[in-house]
Amino acid sequence: MSNQKVRKGEELNKVLLKKYLQENDLLNSLESPLWVTQFTHGYSNLTYLLAFENKEFVLRKPPIGAIKRGHDMHREFKVQSGVRAAFSKVPKMFSFSEDTAILGSDFYIMEKVDGIILNYKEAKQRNLSSVEYTTVANSWLETMTQLHAIDYKEVGLENLGKPEGYVSRQVANWGKQFLKVKTTAYPEAALVMEWMELHQPKEYQHCLIHNDYKYDNIVFKDDSWKEVAAVLDWEMATLGDPLMDLGTSLGYWTVATDHEFVKQGIPSPTVFEGNPVRSEIAQMYAQKSGRNVDHLVFYYVFGLFKIAVIAQQIYYRYTKGFTTDPRFATLNKAAELCCKLALKAIKTKSID
């Protein structure tokens, strides 16, 4: 993940932050210099690298103008603290603060996990072989099935969500969310919402799900690609249908034969040779988890629609001036594209 100087308007108050770090036994002396850089790859919560006294930590806080429900720092902190008891592939949590006087919002501080985050840029530079990508995909999927096997009651996360009725609530909520942030009308969105309402599964299993599980949200230990050191970005984790998690991952899983605009809109290392196609990933998941993936088109369509809404939400914030990040200027087009892809999957009854 690349980190650069802090974006204008997203600076942290170093004086108050140092005081907080000292009070929480992370900083020895207020005289010590504190270096702050910003991770610029993510599209959601603001993430910073803090370096002081030969130590490094990561700080997460919500974006400016964000709604609390989608960017609940305490929840994210609690989930990762709980998950770590049963699943070592999560950063260690150090402290959480809801004192908005310090940084203008709540925030938390966690361990910086060393390793490789395989986003598109990183993957292009490394020029992995097709054999390596097969290993990457396998490690990525193995970790997802391990995550889905966590006993959430054992780690104290039984109140994280309401698994009964999860699918119908998700379909309704993401639909409402889309209507709230819509900036231009395109018919595909309405058709997709209508189809999901009619074709959602009524019976499904439930477990702890991550809800944003893709290559650039995991840290590989090294370039053997055999071991995942950590899973990042737990802001959307909840209790629900594991195939909804898989569906979102498949929505991000662009392949070489996809339309050029799709590959630009959702840039992912999954386009490179050696990565399985979407239906192969689904079969691998079925094999590793023992779950039935018969209703896959629904889950893939839902995944694409969810990505569309996320893109539209960010674009909406951009149009309101809450963020000036130039990457957000065309996200409305990405949202429309995801809905078109979902419609194509519905018509062809295929996720490839």
N, C-alpha and C positions, 0 to 999 in steps of 0.2 A: 504494500500500500504506500503510495507516495505521500510524503508530507512536506509542506511548504510553510512559508510565512503565513501568519493568521490573516484571513480575509477581512477587508474593511467592514466595520460594524459588528464583527464577531470576536473582538478582542476580549481577553480576560483581565480582571483587575488583579494584578500581580501582588500588590500590597496585601489585600484582604485574603487572597488565595494562600500566600505564604504563611499568614497568621493561622489560617485553617489547617494547613499541612502540619504546622508545628504543634497545634493543639491535638492533632490526631496521631502524634508520634511518628510522622513520616519525614519531617524536616527537623534537623538538629538545631540549626541556627538561622535566625531571620536575616543575618548578614550574608548568607550563602546566595550566590546568583541562581536565578530560576530561568531556564530557557523554555519557551513555549512555542511549539510549531503545531500546525493543523494538518490532520489527515484530510486530503482533498478528494479522495476517491468516492466516498459515500454520498448518497443523495438524501439522507434523512437526518438522524441526530448528529449534532456537531461533536466531533471527536478530536481531542488534542493529545499531543505527546508532551509530558512534563519531564524535564531533565534537571536534576540538581543533586549535588553531593554524590556524584558517581552512581546515581540510581535513575531509573526511568519508570514512569507510571503513565497510565492512560486515563484521561478525564472525559466523561460523556455528559452532554447536556442537551436539552431539546432545542430545535431551531427556533429562531425568533418568529413570533406570531403563530406558533403551532398550538393545536388543541391538545389539552392535557391527556385526553383519553388515548390518543395514538402515540404519545411520547411520555409515558409514565416511567420516570427514572427509578422510583422506589420499587416498582414492580420488576423492572429489568434487573435491578440489583438483587432483589429477593429470589428471583428465578435462578439466577446464576449461582447465588450462594447455596441454594437448595440442591440444584443439579450436581454441583461439584461433589456432594457427599456420595453420589453413586456413579459419577461419570467424570473421569479425570480430565476430559478434553474440554475444559472450560476455564477461562482466566480466573485467578484468585481475586476475590473482592476485598477491598480494604476499608472504604468508608462511604457513607451516603449522607448528603446534607439537603434539607429542605429549606434552609435559610436563604431566601431569595436576595437578601441584602448583600451576600458575598459576590455572586456572579449573575444576578438578575433572574435566576431560575434555580430549581433544584438540580443537583448533579451528583455523580458518584465517581470514585477513583478505584481503578483496578490495576492488576498486574499487566505489564507489557509482555506479551508472549512472543518469543523470537521464532523465526521460521520464514516460510515463503507463502505469500498470499498470491494465488494464481489468477489475477485479473487479466483482462485481455492484453493490456500493454505489456505486463510482465511475461505472459505466455509467448507473445510475439518475439520479445527480445531473447527469451531462452530457447526458442525454436525446438521444442520437444519433438521427439520421434513418435511415430504412431504406437510403438510398443510402450513408451512411457505414458502416453495418454490412456492406454488401456489400464495401466496400473493406477493412474490418477483417478479415473472413473470408478474403479473397483474400491479403492480406499475411501473415496468420497461416499459411495453408496453403503459400504460396510459400516461407516460411522453413522450414517442416517438410521440404519436398522438398529444399531446399538442404542442410539438416542430414543428411538421408538419403544425400546424394550425396558427403559427405566421404570421402576416401580414408583410412580409419583406420590403415592400415599406414604411410602417409606421415607421419602425425603421431605415430607411436610408440605407438598404442593397440591394437596387435594382441593384446596379452595381457589386454585388459579383460574378455573373456568367451569362452565356447566356443560359437561359433555353431551347430556341428553338434549336433543334438538339442535345440536351444533350446526349441522349442515344447513338446515332451513334458516336459522338465524344469520349465518354467514351470507347466504344468498340475498336475504332481505337487507341486511346492513350494508353490504358493499353496493347494492343497488341504490339505496337511499343516499349513501355517501357520494356516489357518482352524480346523482341529480343535484346535490348541494354544490358541487364544484364545477358543474358543466359550464363551459364558456361558449361552445358552439354546438349546434345539433348535428348529429350524424345518425342515420337510421339503424346502423349495425348494432349500436349499444342497446337500443330498446329491444331489438330482436333477440339478442343474446340473453338479456335479463328475463325476457318472457320464456325462452326455451329452458333456461336453468330452473325457473320456477316449476315448470311442468315435468322436468326429467331428473330432478334430484333424487338420490337414493334415500329410502326411508329407514333402512337398517344398515348399520355400520359399526365397526369396532371403535374404541377410543383409547387414547394414550396421550402422553406428553408430546406435543408437536412444536417444531421450531418456527415454521411459517415463513421463513425467508432463506431456505437452505439452498445455497448455490456456491459455485467454486470460490467466488471472491469473499465469501463469509466464513471460509475455513483457513486455518494456518497449517501448512504442511511442515513437518519437523525438518525435513531436508529434501534434497533433490533426488532421493531414491523413490520418493512419492508413496512410500509404503505406510507411512504413519502420519496421522493427523494429530497435531499438537493441541489445537483448540478450535472450537466452533465459536464464532463471534456473532454479534447483533441479535440478541435474544428479545428485542423489544416487542415482537409479535407472538412470542411463545404462549401457548395455552394448552388446555386439555380438549382434544377433539379427534376427528377422524384422521388417521395417519395418511389416508389417500388424498386428503385435501393438501397435506404437506407435500406429498409427491407431485400432485397436480401443479402446485405453484412452482416447484423445481423444474418440472417439464416445460412450463411456460417460459422460463428463462433459458431453456436448453435449445438454443438455436443451432442449426446444422448447416453444413456447406451448401445443401441444395435449397435452403430457404431463400426467399426473395431478398435481393440486395438491401432494400430499405429495412427489412426485418433485422438483418445482421448488423446494420448500422444503428438501428433503434435499440436493439438489445445486444450490445457487443459482448460476446462471451467466448472463452477459449474452447467451448464445446464445438465450435465450427471446424476445428482442426482435425486432420486425419488421425484415426485411432480411437476417437471418441465414439461410443456406441450411439446409434440413432435413438430417438425418444422411445419407440416401442421396445427396443432392446433393453433400455434402462428400466422400463416398467417390468419386463420379464425378469430381469436380474433382481429387482426389488421383490417380486413375487416369490422367487426362489429363495432369497436370503431370509425373508420375513415369514414366509408361509402364508401370506395373505392373498386373497382373490382380487385380481385387477380387471374383472370383466367390465366394470362401468367406467373405464378409463377416459372415454371421450368427455363425459361429464366433468371429471376432475381436471382434465387438461383445459377445457373451456373455462371452468371456474378460475383456474390459475391465470390464464390469459386476461380474463376480465379483471381480476384483482390487480394485476400488474398495470392494466389500463387505468384503473381508478387511482393507484398510487402515483402514476405519472401525471394524471390530470390534477390531483391534489397539489403536487409540487408546482405544476404550471400555473394553477390558480393563485398560489402564494406569490409566484413570480409576477403575475399580472397586477397583484395588489401592492407590489413593491416591498414585500417582506424579505425577499432575497434578490440579490443582483447577479447571482451566479449565471454566467452566459450559457452554461450547459443546459439550463432549464428552459431556454427560449423556444425550443421546438418539441417539448414533451407532450403537447396536445396532439401533435401528429403521431407520436409513438402510441398514445392512448387509442387513437382512432385505428391505427394499424393492428393493435392487439385485438380489438373487437372484430376487425375484418378476418383475422386469422382464426379467431374462435368460430366465426360463422362458416369459414371454410371447413374446419374440423367437423362441425355439425353436419354439413352437407355431404362430406365425403366419408363420414363415420370413421375417420382415421386421424391419428395424432402425428403422423409423419408427413 
